[in-house]
């Protein structure tokens, strides 16, 4: 008896769709169980390490140093002078002597208007002056002659009086002629247009050959004074007393201008003046800082970040901001650090913070110079936990100890320098890459 067609088919073809679903479900269940067991073992290992094994951390040593009180603000570069150069007479623009964007000095030649009509007017006024000068001289000679004849009684007094009036009339005419000559000279001078200030010229507003008049709204070109240049920025009114006290004490407050991203310093300047009123809408007062801007880094209407150095606090206990923790380890919210003891265990140590400057912060109370605090790895610690210090890290060796006391101020690119193994010393004053406010 031969088997039927079904018996000759492979087993995997004879299985129903329900059978396949059962097989897939069993395989998936086995995979899930394996993943759960593996994850549980990893958690047990991590928990065991946290309970008994030391945690590798980075540390820093609190040190005594100076820290700046900086007031941040947003400012706008404002030229001390922005002048629209306009013609003061009407005429054809014969020449443009500047290049767009050129730096010019006060009195430097910018443009020329056709001077011929004004030269002719000057010559005419000078001719009138010369004619009336001769008439006045002749009238004065006649008056002297009439006075001599009058003294002899040979002419009437009325003729003498008439001659005196004529002399006075010609003297007045002469004054008018002199004024016309001066006016013509000024108009001729106005045909030669020069820069009224030192600065940079912008784009020209009119082309050579056009007829220009004093009523032209755009003028010929705009000259902007950029050396020196000022930055106007608002300061909160609650910061004003501290700044005023320093100014009244005769201090010159330094001001730094940073780029829009607050990553690169553009210029150093000083506080020049402040407004006389507080804006009631914003609660701020406008300040003006002055910058030499010799390299032209500051441009008119440029947006900049301002750091006003109000004061420098001396002999402060300083730690990196990374060491500061916030939370409630003792049941109440507080600011604290993990203080490393001589036995390589950490303890929760409450502190009171002072002024912050960049990556550094002053500690008003709770720490003293020489205390070692955790800067990295604090999120895995608890009170009494054992830590592995950088010098005990395998492979760190003597290099860690040598790097521990490297001065932070020697760092490049505005960052503090970390010794091998991650230990810091904050006694120096590292350059703040983008300084933070107090």
Secondary structure by P-SEA (a helix, b strand, c coil): ccccccccccccccccaaaaaaaaaaaaaaaaaaaaaaaaaaaaaaaaaaacbbbbbbbbbbbbbbbbbbbbbbbbbcccccccccccccccccccccccccccccccccccccaaaaaaaaaaaaaaaaaaaaaaaaaaaaaaaaaaaaaaccccaaaaaaaaaaaaaaaaaaaaaaaaaaaaaaaaaacbbbbcccccccccccccccccccccccccbbbbbccbbbbbbcccccaaaaaaaaaaaccbbbbbbbcccccccccccccccccccccccccbbbbbbbbcccccccccbbbbbbbbbccccccccccccccccccccccbbbbbbbcccccccccbbbbbbccccccbbbbcccccccbbbbcccccccccbbbbbccccccccccccccccccccccccccbbbbcccccccccccccccccccc
